[in-house]
Amino acid sequence: QVRGAGQGRLLREGLAEAIVGKPNVGKSSLLNAKQRENRAIVTEIPGTTRDTVEEAAELGGLLLRLIDTAGIRESQDLVEREGIARSRAAMAQADLVLLVLDGSAALEREDRELLGIAEAARTLAVLNKQDRMRGAVPEWVGEVAPFPHVTLSALTGQGMDALELALRRWALDDERPQIEPALITNLRQQQAAQAALDAVQGALAGLAQGLGDELLAVDLARALDALGDIVGETTADDLLERIFAEFCIGK
């Protein structure tokens, strides 16, 4: 259950999902499509979003924290540059990154830079503007091969179901801690559980070395205290006595 702490945090705080890309690829349109309301400013002027915009949505019982970020590109505008810095920070801290690309146009330097710094394990490429692609597959699609990707139109809503399915699959991936076993839901509990595990392992090592009951009891008491921190209970002294009586430790 120590490993399940990350999934517990996703359940409690939501999946932090950063929407990144160069200016004017449809990041804010995608945010609005998922929210079904116009909260982010959408124009044809590159660089409209100069700060991060965070909204919440629900997907199959999973809370999503959608973070729309400023377009990443070289800029001399101080305000826009600050927005870009925040975008990079959001990208580094997010659980999942939606890297939005214009599927109707050629890749540019900014696109390739983002693909270069993105982590495949937590990045989903979104080929937006399907309504302008006329059924054609971009010539550069091979460059996003390392990433799972979906094609959609944030403007018309076409392909949004595929995006939701991809998000669900990512969040509930078999290699990730599953929702059901997630009993640990915050950092304090995770640290306490790890402390309990370390103490038990110490007691087992001491038992193998033939240490006396008194020394083994120290590690067991530490483990029980740590578990008590998780469930909000203090350890009774007679619990240690029952452990020694029932299992005959050291005899």
C-alpha positions in Angstrom: 0.0 0.0 0.0 3.0 2.3 0.3 3.2 2.2 -3.5 -0.5 3.0 -3.7 0.0 6.4 -2.2 0.2 8.1 -5.6 -3.1 6.7 -6.7 -4.7 7.8 -3.4 -3.4 11.4 -4.1 -5.0 11.3 -7.5 -8.3 10.3 -6.0 -8.2 13.1 -3.4 -6.6 15.9 -5.3 -7.3 15.0 -8.9 -5.1 14.3 -11.8 -3.0 17.4 -12.6 -3.1 17.6 -16.4 -1.1 20.3 -18.1 -2.1 21.4 -21.6 1.0 22.6 -23.4 2.0 23.6 -26.9 3.2 26.4 -29.0 0.8 29.5 -29.4 -2.4 29.1 -31.3 -2.5 25.3 -31.6 -5.8 25.2 -29.8 -4.9 24.6 -26.1 -7.5 26.9 -24.7 -10.1 25.6 -27.2 -9.3 22.1 -25.9 -9.7 23.3 -22.3 -13.1 24.9 -23.2 -14.2 21.7 -25.0 -13.5 19.6 -22.0 -15.2 22.2 -19.7 -18.0 22.8 -22.2 -17.9 26.5 -21.5 -15.7 29.4 -22.6 -13.5 30.1 -19.6 -10.2 30.6 -21.5 -9.8 33.4 -24.1 -9.7 31.9 -27.6 -8.6 34.1 -30.5 -6.6 33.8 -33.7 -3.8 35.9 -32.1 -0.8 33.8 -31.0 0.1 34.3 -27.3 -3.4 35.2 -26.0 -3.0 33.0 -22.9 -0.2 34.6 -20.8 -0.8 32.8 -17.6 -1.8 29.4 -16.5 -5.6 28.8 -16.2 -6.7 25.9 -13.9 -10.1 24.4 -14.1 -11.7 21.1 -12.8 -13.6 18.4 -14.6 -14.7 14.9 -13.9 -14.0 11.9 -16.1 -15.6 8.5 -15.2 -15.3 9.4 -11.5 -11.8 10.6 -11.8 -11.2 14.3 -10.9 -9.1 16.2 -13.5 -7.3 19.4 -12.7 -6.9 20.9 -16.2 -4.1 23.5 -16.4 -4.1 25.6 -19.6 -0.7 27.1 -20.1 0.8 29.9 -22.1 2.2 28.9 -25.5 5.9 28.0 -25.4 8.0 30.0 -27.8 10.9 32.5 -27.7 9.5 35.9 -26.7 10.9 39.3 -25.8 7.7 40.2 -24.1 8.4 40.1 -20.3 4.8 39.2 -19.3 4.6 36.5 -21.9 8.1 35.2 -20.9 6.9 34.8 -17.4 3.9 32.9 -18.6 6.2 30.6 -20.6 8.3 30.0 -17.5 5.1 29.0 -15.6 4.2 26.7 -18.4 7.5 24.9 -18.2 7.0 24.6 -14.4 3.5 23.2 -14.8 4.8 20.7 -17.4 7.4 19.5 -14.9 5.0 19.1 -12.0 1.9 17.7 -13.8 0.9 14.1 -13.5 0.1 14.0 -17.2 1.0 16.4 -20.0 -1.3 16.9 -23.0 1.1 18.1 -25.7 -1.1 19.8 -28.3 0.1 20.0 -31.9 -1.6 21.5 -35.0 -2.4 18.4 -37.1 -3.3 20.5 -40.1 0.2 22.2 -40.4 3.8 21.3 -40.5 5.8 20.8 -37.3 7.8 23.9 -36.3 10.9 24.3 -34.1 8.8 25.0 -31.0 6.8 21.7 -31.5 10.0 19.7 -31.8 11.5 21.3 -28.8 8.5 20.3 -26.7 8.6 16.8 -28.1 12.3 16.7 -27.1 11.7 17.7 -23.5 8.5 15.7 -22.9 8.6 12.5 -20.9 6.9 9.7 -22.9 5.7 7.9 -19.7 3.5 10.9 -18.8 2.8 12.6 -22.1 -0.2 12.3 -24.4 0.2 14.0 -27.8 -3.0 15.6 -29.1 -3.2 16.2 -32.9 -5.7 19.1 -32.9 -7.7 20.7 -35.8 -8.9 17.5 -37.3 -11.6 19.5 -39.0 -8.9 21.1 -41.2 -7.0 17.9 -42.0 -9.6 16.5 -44.5 -8.9 13.0 -43.5 -5.2 13.2 -44.3 -2.5 11.9 -41.9 0.3 14.4 -41.1 3.6 13.6 -42.8 5.3 14.1 -39.5 3.1 11.7 -37.5 6.1 9.4 -37.1 7.8 12.0 -34.9 5.2 11.5 -32.2 5.5 7.7 -32.4 7.2 7.6 -28.9 4.0 9.0 -27.4 0.5 7.7 -27.3 -1.6 10.2 -29.4 -5.1 11.0 -30.4 -6.5 13.1 -33.3 -9.4 15.4 -32.6 -11.0 18.8 -33.2 -11.4 20.9 -30.1 -13.6 23.2 -32.2 -16.2 20.6 -33.3 -15.7 18.1 -30.6 -14.8 15.3 -33.0 -12.5 12.9 -31.4 -13.1 14.0 -27.8 -14.4 10.6 -26.9 -11.1 9.1 -28.0 -9.2 11.6 -25.8 -11.4 10.7 -22.8 -10.7 7.0 -23.4 -7.0 7.6 -23.6 -7.0 9.6 -20.4 -8.9 6.8 -18.6 -6.5 4.2 -19.8 -3.5 6.2 -18.7 -5.0 6.9 -15.2 -6.0 3.3 -14.7 -3.0 1.7 -16.4 -2.2 -1.8 -15.0 1.4 -0.7 -14.2 0.2 2.2 -12.1 -1.2 1.6 -8.6 -4.9 0.8 -8.9 -7.7 2.7 -7.4 -9.1 0.0 -5.1 -6.0 -0.6 -3.0 -5.2 3.0 -2.4 -5.5 3.3 1.4 -2.8 5.9 1.8 -4.0 9.4 0.7 -1.4 11.9 1.9 2.3 12.4 2.3 2.2 12.1 6.1 0.5 8.7 5.9 3.0 7.6 3.2 5.9 8.5 5.4 4.4 6.7 8.4 3.7 3.6 6.4 7.3 3.6 5.1 8.6 4.0 8.7 6.5 1.1 9.8 7.8 -1.1 7.0 11.4 -0.1 7.8 10.9 -1.0 11.5 9.3 -4.4 10.7 12.2 -5.2 8.3 14.6 -4.2 11.1 12.9 -6.5 13.5 13.0 -9.4 11.0 16.7 -8.8 10.5 17.3 -8.7 14.2 15.3 -12.0 14.6 17.5 -13.6 12.0 20.6 -12.5 13.9 19.3 -13.9 17.1 18.8 -10.6 19.0 16.9 -10.7 22.3 13.3 -9.9 22.8 14.0 -6.4 24.2 15.9 -5.3 21.1 13.2 -6.7 18.8 10.5 -4.9 20.8 12.1 -1.6 20.0 11.6 -2.0 16.3 8.1 -3.5 16.8 7.1 -0.5 19.0 8.3 1.9 16.3 6.3 0.0 13.7 3.1 0.1 15.8 3.6 3.8 16.6 3.9 4.6 12.9 0.8 2.6 12.1 -1.0 4.3 14.9 -0.2 7.7 13.3 -2.0 6.5 10.2 -5.2 5.2 11.8 -5.2 7.9 14.6 -4.7 5.4 17.5 -2.0 5.0 20.1 -0.4 1.7 20.7 -1.4 -0.1 23.9 1.5 -1.7 25.9 -0.3 -5.0 26.1 -0.3 -5.3 22.3 3.4 -6.0 22.3 2.9 -8.5 25.1 0.3 -10.4 23.0 2.7 -10.4 20.0 5.4 -12.0 22.1 3.0 -14.4 23.8 1.4 -15.6 20.5 4.4 -15.9 18.3 7.1 -16.8 20.9 9.6 -14.4 19.4 13.1 -15.2 20.4 12.3 -18.6 21.8 
